[in-house]
Amino acid sequence: MNGIIININPVIFSLGSFELRWYSLAIMLGIIAAMFITVSESRRKGIPENEIFNLALWVVLAGIVGARVFHVIDQWSFYAANPSLSWQFQRGGLAIWGALVGGGIATVAYAKAKRLPLAKLLDAMIPGVLVAQIIGRFGCIVNGDAYGGMTNLPWAFIYVHPGALLPEYLMGVPTHPYPVYEIVWNGLALIGIWKLRGVFKKDGVLFLSYLPVYALGRFLLTFVRQEAVWFWGLQEAQVVAIGILVISMVLLVYWMKKPAIMPGDKDESAAVD
């Protein structure tokens, strides 16, 4: 039987009812890394770093809520029967699309309230977001909650620890290492974004370039992932990815064609907002 044996306890240690899991640790490290990268990028763009630290709390809270809501909706039959587990996100089950939607709403609201340049702010956040996504997927490798379908590929994952969160019928069976696929895709996207961040002269283009790149990768890679099918044989993440891909491409074309507002123009205040 070909594959890489994953026999790691998802729980690092427990104290009473408290558990520290590798998944939770990866999420925390991802958030910290994203925050410091965003602070550095924001400083380069002239955005006060104290605003980033203030924004971080709202983005994290809104992102976690959005991520959990999307996950619960996707797995509604399970959580309808086990409602008490709906908010136990420390065990796993945070949908990245929900995190992006929740965090995005918080960012837009904060930028409007503080009159920060939204396009610059979003561009500054993207490298950190990708780093956080990559780190978070390492937690998924141990957790076993982002599992692929059965395969005979030599790099397949074979989960054998009873604490892994994949279904029983996949325990001890070679499966696609979905988190690794996404780590590689996001790593390549990060390299591209990092190189282009000094090339694009217009604020907002970097953010609008990230969205279709990630959406395309998520749509394609999810074909090897095992989740609930919504319709047309597509999973929730793929349905959302199609919508994001179309909308972001339209917005990117529109934004690229829209004339940049120069300092001193009458509409300068609109650009700041």
Protein Blocks (a to p, Z undefined) as FASTA:
>chain_A
ZZddddbdfbfbdehjbccdfklmmmmmmmmmmmmmmmmmmmmnopafklmmmmmmmmmm
mmmmmmmmmmmmmmmmmmmmmmmlmmmmmngocafklmmmmmmmmmmmmmmmnopafklm
mmmmmmmmmmmmmmmmmmmmmnopaccdddfbfkbccdfbfkbcbdfklgopacddfklm
mmmmmmmmmmmmmmmmmmpmbghjlmmmmmmmmmmmmmmmmmmpccddfbehiafklmmm
mmmmmmmmmmmmmmmmpccddehiaklmmmmZZ
